[in-house]
Amino acid sequence: MGGNSRSTFGKRQKERARQEKQGEKAQRRAERKLQQKDQEEKGSPSGPKDPVVTYDEEGNPEGLGFHDF
């Protein structure tokens, strides 16, 4: 009967490690969610931008290039 306590102790350690890892993952998810929410409130710099319109010497707008969007 002495052999059973060692396997039970190992199972407890394994379960405790699993729970800790699960808690860490949940914490990381919550942090990412807050960061995304903060970026949305501030206005994401990677979001769509208005194209910059340039004008020639006569005051006419120049055509937009591929990189302007």
C-alpha positions, -999 to +999 in steps of 0.1 A: +000+000+000+030+023+004+034+026-034+000+043-039+009+075-019+038+083-043+016+081-074-011+102-057+015+128-048+027+129-084-008+133-097-014+162-073+018+179-085+009+174-121-026+188-115-013+218-096+011+226-124-017+223-150-038+247-130-010+272-127-003+271-164-040+275-172-041+305-148-011+321-165-027+317-199-059+333-187-039+362-173-021+367-206-054+366-225-068+392-203-038+415-207-040+411-245-077+420-244-070+451-224-042+462-248-064+457-278-092+477-261-067+505-253-055+506-289-090+509-302-098+537-279-066+556-288-071+551-325-049+524-339-020+538-359-022+508-383-058+516-392-069+532-425-054+565-432-066+594-453-045+598-485-023+629-487-032+650-517-004+669-533-008+698-557+014+708-586+026+744-593-007+753-610-028+742-580-042+711-596-042+679-575-017+653-586-027+616-590-025+592-561+001+564-562-001+529-550+015+537-516-009+565-508-035+540-496 
